[in-house]
Amino acid sequence: MIRPHLRAFMPGIAARMAWKERGIYAVLSLSVPAEMYVRLEADLLHEAAQEAGCTRHLMGFELCEREIVTHGAGLAEALRERGWGVVLRGDDQCPLPFGARARSLYTELVLEAPETPSPFLALEDGDRSPLGRRLIAAKAAGLTITAENVRTAAQAKTLAIAGFDRGGGPFAEAGLR
């Protein structure tokens, strides 16, 4: 029986199961809706993922930075204790610091990338914008940095030069791995 508050995750878990049946093993992140953040328990997410046959090294849970700032990192800490990857969905309005704690909690940072980023965005002596400083700090913390929506091949190439590791969208593969 599926617990009512876990129904939101069923499409993602079903996708993982379908991929597994076809022999596809790509990393999948399940986004935790902001309105569910305080109601969810790591044990329930852990059990549901395991019941669906998800493995820790191929799946993580994506948590909204604003919710972590507002409600604390308890869910992130509990998921990491159980061995799951925790992806931080960045929020420009309330960025968390990326010190030793971030290195132990988060595996990835997902950001909405600028359409025309500077190629000097993540260089120490380059861009000093909030995004540039954020990328430098995330890199120093060892986080994988993902651009959420890559719109063009040129943008993908510039994002790769600027320090992004991965990207989503139709042109992500043109310049990001």
C-alpha positions in Angstrom: 0.0 0.0 0.0 1.4 3.4 -0.9 1.3 6.0 1.8 -0.8 9.0 0.7 2.0 11.5 1.1 4.4 9.4 -1.0 2.1 9.4 -4.1 3.9 12.5 -5.4 7.1 10.4 -5.8 5.5 7.5 -7.7 6.1 8.8 -11.2 9.9 9.2 -10.4 10.1 5.8 -8.8 8.1 4.3 -11.7 10.6 5.9 -14.1 13.5 4.4 -12.2 11.9 0.9 -12.3 11.2 1.2 -16.1 14.8 2.3 -16.7 16.1 -0.6 -14.7 14.0 -3.1 -16.6 15.5 -1.8 -19.8 19.1 -1.9 -18.5 19.5 1.8 -18.2 21.4 3.0 -15.2 21.4 6.8 -15.0 21.4 8.9 -11.9 17.9 10.1 -11.0 16.9 12.8 -8.6 13.5 12.9 -7.1 12.4 16.4 -6.3 10.7 16.8 -2.9 7.9 19.3 -3.3 8.4 22.3 -1.0 4.9 21.9 0.6 5.8 18.4 1.6 9.3 19.1 3.1 8.2 19.4 6.7 5.8 16.4 6.6 8.1 13.9 5.1 10.3 11.5 7.1 13.6 10.2 5.8 12.5 6.6 6.8 9.5 6.7 4.6 11.4 8.0 1.6 14.1 5.4 2.3 11.6 2.6 2.4 9.7 3.7 -0.7 12.9 4.0 -2.7 14.2 0.6 -1.6 10.8 -1.1 -2.2 11.0 0.3 -5.8 14.4 -1.2 -6.3 16.3 2.1 -6.3 19.9 2.0 -5.3 21.7 4.7 -3.3 24.4 5.4 -5.9 21.9 5.9 -8.7 19.3 8.0 -7.0 19.1 11.1 -4.8 16.5 13.4 -3.4 16.4 17.0 -4.5 15.6 19.5 -1.7 14.8 23.1 -2.1 17.3 25.5 -0.5 14.6 27.8 0.7 12.9 25.0 2.7 16.2 24.0 4.2 16.9 27.6 5.3 13.3 27.9 6.6 12.9 24.5 8.3 16.4 23.3 8.9 18.5 20.6 7.4 17.0 17.7 9.3 15.6 15.8 6.3 18.9 16.3 4.4 20.9 15.0 7.3 18.6 12.0 7.8 18.7 11.1 4.1 22.5 11.3 4.1 22.7 9.1 7.2 20.8 6.5 5.2 23.3 6.8 2.4 21.2 8.7 -0.2 22.5 11.5 -2.3 21.0 14.9 -1.5 20.7 17.4 -4.3 20.3 21.1 -3.4 18.0 23.1 -5.6 19.6 26.5 -5.4 17.6 29.6 -4.5 19.2 33.0 -5.2 17.2 34.7 -2.4 18.5 32.5 0.4 21.8 30.8 -0.4 23.4 28.5 2.1 27.1 28.7 2.9 29.2 25.9 1.3 31.6 24.9 4.1 32.4 21.6 5.6 28.8 20.9 6.5 27.7 21.3 2.8 30.4 18.9 1.8 28.9 16.3 4.1 25.3 16.9 3.3 24.9 17.7 -0.4 26.2 16.0 -3.5 25.0 18.4 -6.1 23.8 22.0 -6.6 21.1 22.6 -9.3 20.9 26.2 -10.5 18.9 28.1 -13.1 21.7 29.2 -15.3 21.8 32.6 -17.0 21.0 32.6 -20.7 24.3 34.3 -21.6 26.8 33.6 -18.8 30.2 35.0 -18.7 32.9 32.3 -19.4 34.8 33.8 -16.5 31.9 33.1 -14.1 33.6 30.6 -11.8 37.2 31.8 -12.0 38.8 33.0 -8.8 39.9 36.3 -10.3 36.9 36.5 -12.7 33.3 37.3 -12.1 32.3 38.6 -8.6 28.6 38.4 -9.1 26.6 36.4 -6.5 26.3 33.5 -9.0 30.0 33.6 -9.7 30.9 33.5 -5.9 28.3 30.7 -5.4 29.9 28.6 -8.2 33.4 29.1 -6.7 32.2 28.1 -3.2 30.2 25.1 -4.5 33.3 23.9 -6.5 35.5 24.3 -3.4 33.0 22.2 -1.5 33.2 19.5 -4.1 29.6 19.7 -5.3 28.6 18.8 -8.8 27.0 21.9 -10.3 24.1 21.4 -12.7 22.4 23.9 -14.9 18.7 23.3 -14.8 17.7 24.3 -18.3 20.3 24.6 -21.1 18.6 26.2 -24.1 21.2 26.3 -26.8 24.5 24.6 -27.8 26.3 27.9 -27.4 24.9 28.3 -23.8 26.0 24.7 -23.0 29.5 25.4 -24.1 29.8 28.6 -22.2 28.3 27.0 -19.0 30.9 24.2 -19.3 33.7 26.8 -19.5 32.1 28.8 -16.7 32.3 25.8 -14.3 29.0 23.9 -14.6 29.5 20.1 -14.6 26.1 19.0 -16.0 23.0 20.4 -17.5 19.4 19.6 -18.3 17.4 20.3 -21.4 17.7 19.6 -25.1 21.2 21.1 -25.6 22.9 20.0 -22.4 25.0 17.4 -24.1 26.4 19.9 -26.6 28.9 21.3 -24.0 28.3 19.7 -20.6 29.0 16.1 -19.7 
